[in-house]
Amino acid sequence: MGRALYALSTQQKAVAFGSWFGWALDGYDLVLMLFVISSVNQLFFPSNNSTVGLLATFATYVVALVMRPVGGAIFGNFGDKHGRKKAMIITIMGFSTVTFLTGLLPTWQMAGIIAPILLIILRFVQGLFAGGEWASGSVITMETSPKEMRGLLSGFVQSGYSFGFVLASLAYGVIITAYPGDSFTEIGWRVMFITGIIPGFIALFIRLKMDESEIWLRKSQEIKKKAMEKAPLKKVISNKEQRKWLLLALIVMTGLMYSYYASIGFMPTFLENYANIDKNEVARIMIIVTLAAMIGTIFTGFISQYIGRMKTLTIFASASIILAAPLLYGLYQTTNINEKVLYGSIVVFVSSTAFGPIPAFLSERFPTEIRNTASGFAYNGGLIIGSWSPLIAINLLSNVTSNPSSSFSNLVPFVLALNIIIGASIILIGSRLNPDTRTVDLS
């Protein structure tokens, strides 16, 4: 991979790294919430029932995810009309600021009902900016990449989210050590969010140095006489053929999102609340597990250039269905930390890394004048259903763990595995309905 990236021009590298780093920041912010949910849910949603408090806090997380399709449409529309680079600068500034402000929020004890309302508003706005971030970054990278390297760079850009997960895991590990016990609940979680603005400044600096996509510039010049597409999303929905491709892409994205948030997205909560692992150990496990996800995402993007985008999805979804139950059972039962890391890394590798080919696939699926809008809406649209998988997992697991019988407690890993299998099954359906796109000429 290093040799391949070395062959890129300076501008192609700037675009690829600018997109990758922005997506990493998005991952950092969203994953921070996953790490602190179990620690701070009582600060914003005080309840005598721990499950109710956990559900309420997860609901605020889901708000950000559900708003991402709207953000994808809004900023996708902006990127198709005014350029990918401008959209990327606005989104990186937007969600960096929101991440910072989250760390300054008052708690229920300070402000009463105002506290959760402010949290929900910030998560709402966060979702809008995050939805626009992925589309512009992935599209400009694919439009700038050589055709034969689209698969590799697709996986590389997508791996930025996992890198953000690693950064969040490292930050969590450092801060939980610096602010142990009650001090984390008092101030540690705030430090995690406030420092999130630092990588935002770095990503903004990189993006200001980027050039606009030449493919978009050429297309905008070609159709300037009849004006740029005024409503790209309307064209996607009103055009029968484009609407069909959008719906088929949404099936794939729904399965991927569901599987992702049922596996690696829910894993910190699963380890701490159901496997009864100490916070420090959770951070250690998640760092290694997320590195596995990062490598896996680059790998799936890379092999999709040779065996096809949809075949790659088929292979990994099938592996997820076969391996989810035995791997999670091993993770749940073993008391050896190294074995937990091994089981967790493998289950994440097969269940959450098939995203690698997606930036390439969605860019190849739609024409230039609507590519940003359609890609962003399709990618984030998968969250409309997929983002609910953690809430479904909590409900299913609460029914199992509420029964004192030991035989019922042994069902915990299988219940979580079932949730992952649901997502993988949807991926399989989508991969069979969508054609392979690796030979498409983006211009």
DOVOLO-861377 format. One record per residue (C-alpha): residue number from 1; x, y negated, z negated. Coordinates in Angstrom, 2 decimals. Layout:
N
[pt NUM, [X, Y, Z]]
...
This chain:
443
[pt 1, [0.00, 0.00, 0.00]]
[pt 2, [2.82, -2.42, -0.88]]
[pt 3, [4.35, -2.01, 2.58]]
[pt 4, [0.98, -2.64, 4.22]]
[pt 5, [0.39, -5.81, 2.21]]
[pt 6, [3.92, -6.96, 3.04]]
[pt 7, [3.01, -6.80, 6.75]]
[pt 8, [0.23, -9.34, 6.27]]
[pt 9, [0.79, -13.01, 7.04]]
[pt 10, [1.13, -15.51, 4.20]]
[pt 11, [-2.39, -16.77, 4.82]]
[pt 12, [-3.88, -13.25, 4.93]]
[pt 13, [-2.22, -12.50, 1.59]]
[pt 14, [-3.55, -15.74, 0.10]]
[pt 15, [-7.08, -14.86, 1.19]]
[pt 16, [-6.84, -11.28, -0.10]]
[pt 17, [-5.37, -12.26, -3.48]]
[pt 18, [-7.69, -15.25, -3.84]]
[pt 19, [-10.72, -13.02, -3.35]]
[pt 20, [-9.28, -10.26, -5.55]]
[pt 21, [-8.50, -12.60, -8.44]]
[pt 22, [-11.89, -14.26, -8.36]]
[pt 23, [-13.62, -10.90, -8.45]]
[pt 24, [-11.33, -9.93, -11.33]]
[pt 25, [-12.53, -12.96, -13.28]]
[pt 26, [-16.13, -11.98, -12.62]]
[pt 27, [-15.34, -8.51, -13.94]]
[pt 28, [-13.59, -10.01, -16.96]]
[pt 29, [-16.61, -12.08, -17.93]]
[pt 30, [-19.25, -9.41, -17.44]]
[pt 31, [-17.17, -6.77, -19.21]]
[pt 32, [-16.50, -9.06, -22.18]]
[pt 33, [-20.21, -8.93, -22.89]]
[pt 34, [-20.12, -5.11, -22.81]]
[pt 35, [-17.32, -5.09, -25.38]]
[pt 36, [-18.91, -7.53, -27.81]]
[pt 37, [-22.54, -6.35, -27.49]]
[pt 38, [-22.41, -3.90, -30.39]]
[pt 39, [-20.56, -6.41, -32.59]]
[pt 40, [-22.56, -9.60, -31.99]]
[pt 41, [-26.10, -8.42, -31.22]]
[pt 42, [-27.17, -9.33, -34.76]]
[pt 43, [-25.79, -12.86, -34.31]]
[pt 44, [-28.34, -13.64, -31.61]]
[pt 45, [-31.04, -11.00, -32.09]]
[pt 46, [-31.23, -10.15, -35.81]]
[pt 47, [-33.27, -7.02, -36.41]]
[pt 48, [-33.59, -4.31, -39.04]]
[pt 49, [-33.60, -1.77, -36.21]]
[pt 50, [-30.14, -1.44, -34.67]]
[pt 51, [-31.53, 0.05, -31.45]]
[pt 52, [-33.88, -2.92, -30.97]]
[pt 53, [-31.00, -5.36, -31.52]]
[pt 54, [-28.82, -3.44, -29.06]]
[pt 55, [-31.59, -3.38, -26.46]]
[pt 56, [-32.22, -7.11, -26.83]]
[pt 57, [-28.53, -7.95, -26.37]]
[pt 58, [-28.21, -5.61, -23.39]]
[pt 59, [-31.26, -7.33, -21.90]]
[pt 60, [-29.35, -10.63, -21.84]]
[pt 61, [-26.55, -8.80, -20.02]]
[pt 62, [-29.04, -7.44, -17.51]]
[pt 63, [-30.39, -10.97, -16.93]]
[pt 64, [-27.02, -11.95, -15.43]]
[pt 65, [-26.99, -8.85, -13.24]]
[pt 66, [-30.57, -9.24, -12.02]]
[pt 67, [-29.94, -12.89, -11.07]]
[pt 68, [-27.00, -11.94, -8.88]]
[pt 69, [-29.14, -11.14, -5.80]]
[pt 70, [-30.55, -14.68, -6.02]]
[pt 71, [-27.03, -16.08, -6.31]]
[pt 72, [-25.92, -13.89, -3.41]]
[pt 73, [-28.70, -15.34, -1.25]]
[pt 74, [-28.11, -18.96, -2.30]]
[pt 75, [-24.33, -19.02, -1.96]]
[pt 76, [-24.41, -16.60, 0.96]]
[pt 77, [-26.63, -19.06, 2.77]]
[pt 78, [-24.21, -21.86, 1.84]]
[pt 79, [-21.21, -19.83, 3.03]]
[pt 80, [-22.82, -19.02, 6.38]]
[pt 81, [-23.69, -22.68, 6.98]]
[pt 82, [-20.72, -24.52, 5.46]]
[pt 83, [-17.91, -21.97, 5.25]]
[pt 84, [-16.72, -19.13, 3.05]]
[pt 85, [-13.96, -21.14, 1.33]]
[pt 86, [-16.26, -23.91, 0.07]]
[pt 87, [-18.64, -21.35, -1.41]]
[pt 88, [-15.76, -19.59, -3.16]]
[pt 89, [-14.50, -22.80, -4.77]]
[pt 90, [-17.95, -23.64, -6.14]]
[pt 91, [-18.58, -20.14, -7.54]]
[pt 92, [-15.19, -19.83, -9.28]]
[pt 93, [-15.67, -23.21, -10.97]]
[pt 94, [-19.23, -22.32, -11.94]]
[pt 95, [-18.80, -19.01, -13.69]]
[pt 96, [-15.47, -19.99, -15.30]]
[pt 97, [-17.27, -22.89, -16.97]]
[pt 98, [-20.16, -20.68, -18.10]]
[pt 99, [-17.76, -18.12, -19.59]]
[pt 100, [-16.08, -20.89, -21.58]]
[pt 101, [-19.40, -22.31, -22.81]]
[pt 102, [-20.55, -18.87, -24.00]]
[pt 103, [-17.79, -18.95, -26.60]]
[pt 104, [-19.18, -22.22, -27.99]]
[pt 105, [-22.77, -21.02, -28.49]]
[pt 106, [-24.48, -21.41, -31.88]]
[pt 107, [-25.73, -18.21, -33.53]]
[pt 108, [-29.19, -17.41, -34.90]]
[pt 109, [-28.05, -18.42, -38.38]]
[pt 110, [-26.99, -21.84, -37.05]]
[pt 111, [-29.82, -22.66, -34.64]]
[pt 112, [-32.56, -20.05, -35.00]]
[pt 113, [-34.51, -19.19, -31.84]]
[pt 114, [-32.49, -21.78, -29.88]]
[pt 115, [-29.42, -19.47, -30.05]]
[pt 116, [-30.77, -16.55, -27.99]]
[pt 117, [-32.50, -18.98, -25.60]]
[pt 118, [-29.19, -20.73, -24.87]]
[pt 119, [-27.46, -17.36, -24.44]]
[pt 120, [-30.10, -16.22, -21.95]]
[pt 121, [-29.86, -19.51, -20.01]]
[pt 122, [-26.08, -19.19, -19.72]]
[pt 123, [-26.36, -15.56, -18.61]]
[pt 124, [-28.97, -16.65, -16.08]]
[pt 125, [-26.62, -19.27, -14.59]]
[pt 126, [-23.69, -16.83, -14.80]]
[pt 127, [-25.60, -14.37, -12.66]]
[pt 128, [-26.22, -16.98, -9.96]]
[pt 129, [-22.52, -17.88, -9.63]]
[pt 130, [-21.37, -14.25, -9.89]]
[pt 131, [-23.79, -13.25, -7.12]]
[pt 132, [-22.24, -15.76, -4.76]]
[pt 133, [-18.67, -14.88, -5.70]]
[pt 134, [-18.50, -11.37, -4.29]]
[pt 135, [-20.08, -12.10, -0.91]]
[pt 136, [-17.86, -15.00, 0.15]]
[pt 137, [-14.66, -13.37, -1.11]]
[pt 138, [-15.24, -9.99, 0.48]]
[pt 139, [-16.45, -11.45, 3.78]]
[pt 140, [-13.56, -13.89, 4.24]]
[pt 141, [-11.08, -11.11, 3.42]]
[pt 142, [-12.62, -8.72, 5.95]]
[pt 143, [-12.82, -11.44, 8.62]]
[pt 144, [-9.15, -12.28, 8.04]]
[pt 145, [-7.87, -8.67, 7.85]]
[pt 146, [-6.47, -6.65, 10.76]]
[pt 147, [-9.04, -4.06, 11.86]]
[pt 148, [-6.81, -1.10, 10.96]]
[pt 149, [-6.33, -2.42, 7.41]]
[pt 150, [-9.92, -3.26, 6.55]]
[pt 151, [-10.44, -0.07, 4.53]]
[pt 152, [-7.34, -0.59, 2.38]]
[pt 153, [-8.00, -4.28, 1.79]]
[pt 154, [-11.65, -3.49, 1.11]]
[pt 155, [-10.59, -1.20, -1.72]]
[pt 156, [-7.99, -3.71, -2.90]]
[pt 157, [-10.46, -6.61, -3.13]]
[pt 158, [-13.06, -4.41, -4.83]]
[pt 159, [-10.46, -3.21, -7.35]]
[pt 160, [-10.29, -6.77, -8.66]]
[pt 161, [-13.37, -6.06, -10.77]]
[pt 162, [-11.57, -3.15, -12.45]]
[pt 163, [-8.53, -5.37, -13.03]]
[pt 164, [-10.87, -7.81, -14.78]]
[pt 165, [-12.06, -4.86, -16.85]]
[pt 166, [-8.42, -4.10, -17.77]]
[pt 167, [-7.84, -7.74, -18.75]]
[pt 168, [-10.99, -7.66, -20.87]]
[pt 169, [-9.86, -4.41, -22.51]]
[pt 170, [-6.44, -5.89, -23.27]]
[pt 171, [-8.00, -9.09, -24.61]]
[pt 172, [-10.39, -7.07, -26.74]]
[pt 173, [-7.54, -4.94, -28.11]]
[pt 174, [-5.43, -7.98, -28.99]]
[pt 175, [-8.27, -10.02, -30.49]]
[pt 176, [-9.79, -7.15, -32.50]]
[pt 177, [-6.30, -6.74, -34.04]]
[pt 178, [-5.91, -10.47, -34.69]]
[pt 179, [-9.47, -10.76, -36.04]]
[pt 180, [-10.26, -7.42, -37.72]]
[pt 181, [-13.54, -6.54, -39.39]]
[pt 182, [-15.95, -9.38, -40.10]]
[pt 183, [-13.58, -12.01, -38.71]]
[pt 184, [-14.20, -10.65, -35.20]]
[pt 185, [-17.93, -11.21, -35.66]]
[pt 186, [-17.27, -14.70, -36.99]]
[pt 187, [-14.72, -16.03, -34.48]]
[pt 188, [-12.96, -13.27, -32.52]]
[pt 189, [-15.71, -12.87, -29.91]]
[pt 190, [-15.65, -16.64, -29.31]]
[pt 191, [-11.92, -16.57, -28.55]]
[pt 192, [-12.53, -13.85, -25.94]]
[pt 193, [-14.98, -16.01, -23.99]]
[pt 194, [-13.17, -19.35, -24.41]]
[pt 195, [-9.91, -17.95, -23.00]]
[pt 196, [-11.84, -16.71, -19.94]]
[pt 197, [-11.43, -20.13, -18.33]]
[pt 198, [-7.65, -19.63, -17.95]]
[pt 199, [-7.75, -17.04, -15.10]]
[pt 200, [-10.46, -19.23, -13.54]]
[pt 201, [-7.98, -22.08, -13.11]]
[pt 202, [-5.45, -19.70, -11.55]]
[pt 203, [-8.01, -18.37, -9.06]]
[pt 204, [-9.12, -21.91, -8.18]]
[pt 205, [-5.52, -22.94, -7.47]]
[pt 206, [-5.06, -19.97, -5.11]]
[pt 207, [-8.33, -20.70, -3.28]]
[pt 208, [-7.50, -24.35, -2.70]]
[pt 209, [-4.46, -23.13, -0.73]]
[pt 210, [-6.54, -20.80, 1.48]]
[pt 211, [-7.64, -21.48, 5.06]]
[pt 212, [-11.19, -20.98, 6.25]]
[pt 213, [-12.08, -17.77, 8.13]]
[pt 214, [-11.13, -18.15, 11.81]]
[pt 215, [-13.97, -15.85, 12.84]]
[pt 216, [-16.48, -18.10, 11.07]]
[pt 217, [-14.87, -21.24, 12.54]]
[pt 218, [-15.08, -19.85, 16.08]]
[pt 219, [-18.69, -18.77, 15.62]]
[pt 220, [-19.67, -22.12, 14.11]]
[pt 221, [-18.15, -23.91, 17.12]]
[pt 222, [-19.94, -21.59, 19.57]]
[pt 223, [-23.38, -22.29, 18.16]]
[pt 224, [-22.85, -25.89, 17.11]]
[pt 225, [-24.82, -27.11, 20.09]]
[pt 226, [-27.94, -25.39, 18.78]]
[pt 227, [-26.92, -25.94, 15.12]]
[pt 228, [-25.80, -23.35, 12.59]]
[pt 229, [-28.39, -20.88, 11.36]]
[pt 230, [-30.64, -22.95, 9.08]]
[pt 231, [-31.99, -20.04, 7.06]]
[pt 232, [-29.73, -16.97, 7.37]]
[pt 233, [-31.72, -14.98, 4.79]]
[pt 234, [-34.96, -15.67, 6.66]]
[pt 235, [-33.34, -14.34, 9.83]]
[pt 236, [-32.19, -11.20, 8.02]]
[pt 237, [-35.69, -10.53, 6.70]]
[pt 238, [-37.64, -11.53, 9.82]]
[pt 239, [-35.46, -9.67, 12.33]]
[pt 240, [-36.70, -6.06, 12.45]]
[pt 241, [-33.30, -4.50, 13.14]]
[pt 242, [-31.44, -6.59, 10.53]]
[pt 243, [-34.16, -5.93, 7.98]]
[pt 244, [-33.75, -2.20, 8.55]]
[pt 245, [-29.97, -2.36, 8.03]]
[pt 246, [-30.47, -4.45, 4.91]]
[pt 247, [-32.89, -1.95, 3.38]]
[pt 248, [-30.61, 1.00, 4.17]]
[pt 249, [-27.63, -0.84, 2.66]]
[pt 250, [-29.71, -1.59, -0.44]]
[pt 251, [-30.22, 2.15, -1.01]]
[pt 252, [-26.45, 2.69, -1.10]]
[pt 253, [-25.88, -0.31, -3.36]]
[pt 254, [-28.66, 0.69, -5.77]]
[pt 255, [-27.07, 4.12, -6.25]]
[pt 256, [-23.57, 2.67, -6.66]]
[pt 257, [-24.69, 0.06, -9.19]]
[pt 258, [-26.77, 2.54, -11.16]]
[pt 259, [-23.92, 5.04, -11.30]]
[pt 260, [-21.35, 2.38, -12.20]]
[pt 261, [-23.28, 0.91, -15.12]]
[pt 262, [-24.32, 4.37, -16.33]]
[pt 263, [-20.67, 5.47, -16.47]]
[pt 264, [-17.88, 2.92, -17.00]]
[pt 265, [-20.30, 0.07, -17.73]]
[pt 266, [-21.91, 1.94, -20.63]]
[pt 267, [-18.76, 3.70, -21.82]]
[pt 268, [-17.61, 1.13, -24.46]]
[pt 269, [-21.04, 1.31, -26.12]]
[pt 270, [-21.15, 5.10, -25.77]]
[pt 271, [-17.73, 5.55, -27.37]]
[pt 272, [-18.40, 3.20, -30.28]]
[pt 273, [-22.08, 3.86, -31.03]]
[pt 274, [-22.56, 7.50, -30.07]]
[pt 275, [-19.09, 9.10, -30.15]]
[pt 276, [-18.24, 7.14, -33.33]]
[pt 277, [-14.82, 5.97, -32.17]]
[pt 278, [-13.06, 3.05, -33.87]]
[pt 279, [-13.03, -0.31, -32.01]]
[pt 280, [-9.23, -0.22, -31.61]]
[pt 281, [-9.38, 3.26, -30.10]]
[pt 282, [-12.20, 2.16, -27.78]]
[pt 283, [-9.98, -0.63, -26.44]]
[pt 284, [-7.08, 1.81, -25.86]]
[pt 285, [-9.29, 4.33, -24.10]]
[pt 286, [-10.94, 1.69, -21.90]]
[pt 287, [-7.62, 0.23, -20.75]]
[pt 288, [-6.48, 3.59, -19.37]]
[pt 289, [-9.91, 4.58, -18.08]]
[pt 290, [-10.25, 1.28, -16.23]]
[pt 291, [-6.81, 1.65, -14.67]]
[pt 292, [-8.09, 4.96, -13.29]]
[pt 293, [-11.10, 3.10, -11.86]]
[pt 294, [-8.84, 0.48, -10.30]]
[pt 295, [-6.64, 3.09, -8.61]]
[pt 296, [-9.71, 5.06, -7.53]]
[pt 297, [-11.33, 2.03, -5.89]]
[pt 298, [-8.22, 1.29, -3.83]]
[pt 299, [-7.99, 4.99, -2.93]]
[pt 300, [-11.60, 5.27, -1.73]]
[pt 301, [-11.21, 2.14, 0.39]]
[pt 302, [-8.00, 3.51, 1.87]]
[pt 303, [-9.35, 6.95, 2.80]]
[pt 304, [-12.52, 5.43, 4.25]]
[pt 305, [-10.38, 4.03, 7.05]]
[pt 306, [-9.57, 7.61, 8.09]]
[pt 307, [-12.60, 9.75, 7.22]]
[pt 308, [-15.30, 7.06, 7.38]]
[pt 309, [-17.12, 4.83, 4.92]]
[pt 310, [-20.19, 7.05, 4.43]]
[pt 311, [-18.27, 10.33, 4.25]]
[pt 312, [-16.19, 8.86, 1.43]]
[pt 313, [-19.36, 7.97, -0.48]]
[pt 314, [-20.76, 11.46, 0.11]]
[pt 315, [-17.65, 13.18, -1.28]]
[pt 316, [-17.47, 11.09, -4.44]]
[pt 317, [-21.20, 11.19, -5.15]]
[pt 318, [-21.16, 14.98, -4.83]]
[pt 319, [-18.16, 15.23, -7.17]]
[pt 320, [-19.97, 13.01, -9.67]]
[pt 321, [-23.05, 15.25, -9.67]]
[pt 322, [-20.95, 18.38, -10.22]]
[pt 323, [-18.52, 17.03, -12.84]]
[pt 324, [-20.48, 14.48, -14.90]]
[pt 325, [-21.97, 16.93, -17.43]]
[pt 326, [-18.87, 19.04, -18.24]]
[pt 327, [-16.59, 15.98, -18.41]]
[pt 328, [-18.89, 14.01, -20.73]]
[pt 329, [-19.41, 17.08, -22.90]]
[pt 330, [-15.64, 17.39, -23.26]]
[pt 331, [-15.32, 13.67, -24.02]]
[pt 332, [-18.04, 13.88, -26.67]]
[pt 333, [-16.83, 17.06, -28.41]]
[pt 334, [-13.06, 16.71, -28.50]]
[pt 335, [-11.36, 15.00, -31.42]]
[pt 336, [-8.05, 14.57, -29.58]]
[pt 337, [-7.63, 10.99, -28.35]]
[pt 338, [-5.54, 12.05, -25.35]]
[pt 339, [-8.21, 14.50, -24.26]]
[pt 340, [-10.83, 11.77, -24.60]]
[pt 341, [-8.75, 9.55, -22.32]]
[pt 342, [-8.37, 12.38, -19.79]]
[pt 343, [-12.07, 13.25, -19.68]]
[pt 344, [-13.07, 9.59, -19.58]]
[pt 345, [-10.63, 8.77, -16.77]]
[pt 346, [-11.83, 11.61, -14.56]]
[pt 347, [-15.53, 10.90, -15.05]]
[pt 348, [-14.95, 7.22, -14.24]]
[pt 349, [-12.77, 8.09, -11.23]]
[pt 350, [-15.50, 10.17, -9.60]]
[pt 351, [-18.53, 8.17, -10.79]]
[pt 352, [-17.60, 4.53, -10.36]]
[pt 353, [-14.91, 4.15, -7.68]]
[pt 354, [-16.87, 4.78, -4.47]]
[pt 355, [-17.24, 0.99, -4.21]]
[pt 356, [-13.88, 0.86, -2.37]]
[pt 357, [-15.30, 0.90, 1.19]]
[pt 358, [-18.23, -1.44, 0.42]]
[pt 359, [-16.68, -4.86, 1.27]]
[pt 360, [-15.69, -3.45, 4.67]]
[pt 361, [-18.98, -1.59, 5.22]]
[pt 362, [-21.25, -4.55, 4.49]]
[pt 363, [-19.12, -6.98, 6.53]]
[pt 364, [-19.16, -4.54, 9.44]]
[pt 365, [-22.92, -4.09, 9.16]]
[pt 366, [-24.01, -7.69, 9.87]]
[pt 367, [-23.13, -10.38, 12.49]]
[pt 368, [-20.96, -13.39, 11.59]]
[pt 369, [-23.71, -16.02, 11.42]]
[pt 370, [-25.59, -14.11, 8.69]]
[pt 371, [-22.77, -11.94, 7.30]]
[pt 372, [-22.22, -13.84, 4.05]]
[pt 373, [-25.92, -13.99, 3.23]]
[pt 374, [-26.77, -10.41, 4.18]]
[pt 375, [-23.70, -8.89, 2.53]]
[pt 376, [-24.22, -10.85, -0.68]]
[pt 377, [-27.91, -10.02, -0.90]]
[pt 378, [-27.36, -6.32, -0.12]]
[pt 379, [-24.50, -5.94, -2.60]]
[pt 380, [-26.17, -7.76, -5.47]]
[pt 381, [-29.63, -6.47, -4.55]]
[pt 382, [-28.52, -3.06, -5.76]]
[pt 383, [-28.54, -4.51, -9.27]]
[pt 384, [-32.31, -5.08, -9.23]]
[pt 385, [-32.72, -1.41, -10.15]]
[pt 386, [-29.13, -0.30, -10.77]]
[pt 387, [-28.49, -2.73, -13.63]]
[pt 388, [-31.15, -1.07, -15.75]]
[pt 389, [-29.18, 2.15, -16.22]]
[pt 390, [-27.64, 1.09, -19.61]]
[pt 391, [-31.10, 0.27, -20.98]]
[pt 392, [-32.42, 3.59, -19.73]]
[pt 393, [-29.42, 5.32, -21.35]]
[pt 394, [-30.06, 3.62, -24.71]]
[pt 395, [-33.72, 4.66, -24.64]]
[pt 396, [-32.92, 8.25, -23.72]]
[pt 397, [-30.11, 8.52, -26.27]]
[pt 398, [-32.19, 6.96, -29.06]]
[pt 399, [-34.78, 9.72, -28.60]]
[pt 400, [-32.07, 12.36, -28.90]]
[pt 401, [-30.13, 10.83, -31.80]]
[pt 402, [-33.28, 10.07, -33.81]]
[pt 403, [-33.74, 13.83, -34.31]]
[pt 404, [-31.58, 15.05, -37.22]]
[pt 405, [-31.15, 18.50, -35.69]]
[pt 406, [-27.55, 19.23, -34.66]]
[pt 407, [-28.79, 20.99, -31.55]]
[pt 408, [-30.35, 17.70, -30.43]]
[pt 409, [-27.16, 15.73, -31.09]]
[pt 410, [-25.32, 18.09, -28.73]]
[pt 411, [-27.62, 16.86, -25.96]]
[pt 412, [-26.11, 13.34, -26.09]]
[pt 413, [-23.45, 13.87, -23.36]]
[pt 414, [-25.93, 15.69, -21.11]]
[pt 415, [-28.44, 12.84, -21.36]]
[pt 416, [-25.76, 10.37, -20.27]]
[pt 417, [-24.66, 12.76, -17.50]]
[pt 418, [-28.24, 12.91, -16.24]]
[pt 419, [-28.26, 9.13, -15.96]]
[pt 420, [-25.06, 9.21, -13.86]]
[pt 421, [-26.45, 11.99, -11.67]]
[pt 422, [-29.52, 9.86, -10.87]]
[pt 423, [-27.25, 7.14, -9.44]]
[pt 424, [-25.08, 9.63, -7.53]]
[pt 425, [-28.17, 11.22, -5.96]]
[pt 426, [-29.31, 7.82, -4.66]]
[pt 427, [-25.83, 7.27, -3.18]]
[pt 428, [-26.09, 10.60, -1.35]]
[pt 429, [-29.43, 9.62, 0.18]]
[pt 430, [-28.05, 6.25, 1.29]]
[pt 431, [-24.86, 7.73, 2.74]]
[pt 432, [-26.89, 10.09, 4.91]]
[pt 433, [-29.15, 7.31, 6.23]]
[pt 434, [-26.43, 4.76, 7.06]]
[pt 435, [-24.06, 5.08, 10.05]]
[pt 436, [-20.29, 4.79, 9.80]]
[pt 437, [-18.99, 1.32, 10.69]]
[pt 438, [-15.18, 1.49, 10.59]]
[pt 439, [-14.78, 0.91, 14.37]]
[pt 440, [-16.91, -2.27, 14.44]]
[pt 441, [-15.28, -5.45, 15.77]]
[pt 442, [-16.16, -8.24, 13.33]]
[pt 443, [-15.69, -11.01, 15.89]]
